[in-house]
Structure formats: C-alpha cells, structure tokens
C-alpha cells in the first residue's frame, strides 16, 4: 500500500476510533492524516512524472523533500481561479482548467488550512462530523485526481506545486 493510501485509510480510522466520544487527539490526527494523504499523493505523482523507473526511486525520494507546503498552496490557489497565472496557463495553451483538477486544488488548500488548525489552534474543537467531511474531501480529491492525472493540465499542476515560485511568466 502506498503512503498516501495508508494515510487516507488511517484518517478514516482515527475519525471513527472512539465510537461514543472521540478524543480531540484522534480527530486532530485524522485531519492531519487527511491533508498528508493528498500531499503525498501529489508529491508521489510529481516525482514519478519527473523521474520515472524503479532505478530512479532514491532520486525521487530525494526530490520529494523539495516540495514546500506553502509554495504548493500558492500553486493550488492558482488552479482554483477562473484565470490561471501566465506562469502556468502557458503549459496548457490557455485552455480552461478541468473541474476535477479545480476540485483537487481546492481540496488541497482546504485540507492544508484544516491541518494547520488541527496542529496549531488549540482553542478550536473538532467534531467527528467535521472531520469525516474532511476525510471525504481527501477521498474525493483522490478520485478526481484519477480523472485528470494523465493530462497536460495535471502535468502543469504537478510542475506548479514543485516550481511555481521559481517559474517565469
């Protein structure tokens, strides 16, 4: 099982772990695992796009460390807009971003913000329902990714989440 699939499975398990009264620790870890599931899915896809083949796995693992959460969020935000930055739109001939990719980008931003709250906002209380909604959001993002993953738009998105900050346009 891949890391991202395992994290998604763990997120759902943690959200349901205590049947009657879930602990904030379990709910918060579930939120974090939901975000990291999508984060690692995108990192895995991006590194495989750039460096294919089993012999390059150690290099892919090294490249995975180059992905920065806030820069990934910046790129994802671009894909949630009607008008994508010229840095990125040149990668797909100014065609509209497919809705499933918009949904993946939106989920990434929402999950990252929720993870930040779960990890740092001690005054916030999570409910099981809210957390299960976030797990569902991550799961839907996985499904949406499957719809677009082998497209020029997806390749542009993956390039953006790695290099948006340094791209010209």
C-alpha positions, 0 to 999 in steps of 0.5 A: 500500500502506498503512503498516501493510501495508508494515510487516507485509510488511517484518517478514516480510522482515527475519525471513527476510533472512539465510537461514543466520544472521540478524543480531540487527539484522534480527530486532530490526527485524522485531519492531519492524516487527511491533508498528508494523504493528498500531499503525498499523493501529489508529491508521489505523482510529481516525482514519478512524472519527473523521474520515472523507473524503479532505478530512479526511486532514491532520486525521487525520494530525494526530490520529494523533500523539495516540495514546500507546503506553502509554495504548493498552496500558492500553486493550488490557489492558482488552479482554483481561479477562473484565470490561471497565472501566465506562469502556468496557463502557458503549459496548457495553451490557455485552455480552461482548467478541468473541474476535477483538477479545480476540485483537487486544488481546492481540496488541497488548500482546504485540507492544508488550512484544516491541518494547520488548525488541527496542529496549531489552534488549540482553542478550536474543537473538532467534531467527528462530523467535521472531520469525516467531511474532511476525510471525504474531501481527501477521498474525493480529491483522490478520485478526481485526481484519477480523472485528470492525472494523465493530462497536460493540465495535471502535468502543469499542476504537478510542475506548479506545486514543485516550481511555481515560485521559481517559474517565469511568466 
